[in-house]
């Protein structure tokens, strides 16, 4: 992990296409600006985790449905 210090108005460049800037600092909150191509997903950590949990829940439901469906008896 890389830890950098920046002042308001300063930026950090990630790769060649993502720019993260410090817009303002107020008490213990930092407002950031992020410039990135549309194909680069930018999410807050809590949003990313919620989406990950939703995918897991959907996957386990689908898996349970498939298992329930395979338990059917076949008649000859």
VOGU-3710 file (C-alpha; in Angstrom, 3 decimals, decimal comma):
1> xxxxxxxxxx> 0,000/0,000/0,000  1,212/3,454/-0,875  0,370/6,353/1,446  0,686/9,873/0,048  0,068/13,300/1,521  -1,610/15,993/-0,566  -2,852/19,494/0,109  -6,082/21,019/-1,169  -5,755/21,559/-4,917  -3,053/18,915/-5,352
11> xxxxxxxxxx> -3,561/15,738/-7,358  -2,329/12,175/-7,659  -2,143/10,438/-11,038  -2,832/6,683/-11,184  -1,617/5,060/-14,370  -2,009/7,500/-17,214  -5,769/8,045/-17,114  -6,959/8,402/-13,507  -6,464/11,637/-11,579  -7,473/11,973/-7,927
21> xxxxxxxxxx> -7,481/15,457/-6,458  -8,124/16,915/-3,033  -11,036/19,352/-3,294  -11,341/20,302/0,383  -10,637/19,163/3,907  -13,055/19,939/6,723  -12,479/18,489/10,187  -12,087/14,746/9,632  -13,611/14,660/6,109  -11,785/14,896/2,817
31> xxxxxxxxxx> -13,586/15,646/-0,449  -11,911/14,160/-3,492  -12,280/14,751/-7,213  -11,787/11,766/-9,486  -11,248/11,999/-13,215  -11,340/8,612/-14,917  -12,447/7,126/-18,230  -16,006/5,795/-18,291  -14,742/2,209/-18,509  -13,027/2,557/-15,099
41> xxxxxxxxxx> -15,392/1,729/-12,251  -15,143/4,092/-9,278  -17,064/3,152/-6,120  -16,865/3,925/-2,431  -15,717/0,915/-0,407  -19,087/0,381/1,290  -20,845/0,373/-2,095  -18,340/-2,139/-3,484  -18,869/-4,435/-0,488  -22,669/-4,187/-0,750
51> xxxxxxxxxx> -22,544/-5,107/-4,447  -20,251/-8,031/-3,654  -22,701/-9,303/-1,002  -25,619/-8,951/-3,433  -23,760/-11,016/-6,017  -23,003/-13,702/-3,434  -26,635/-13,807/-2,300  -27,910/-14,013/-5,879  -25,375/-16,715/-6,681  -26,315/-18,818/-3,651
61> xxxxxxxxxx> -30,057/-18,450/-4,434  -29,474/-19,564/-8,004  -27,314/-22,453/-6,782  -30,033/-23,515/-4,288  -32,671/-23,355/-7,033  -30,529/-25,508/-9,305  -29,991/-28,062/-6,532  -33,709/-28,153/-5,752  -34,450/-28,667/-9,429  -31,980/-31,525/-9,727
71> xxxxxx> -33,644/-33,356/-6,850  -36,690/-34,155/-8,930  -37,317/-37,828/-9,593  -37,355/-39,014/-13,172  -39,901/-41,442/-14,435  -39,048/-43,966/-17,148
//
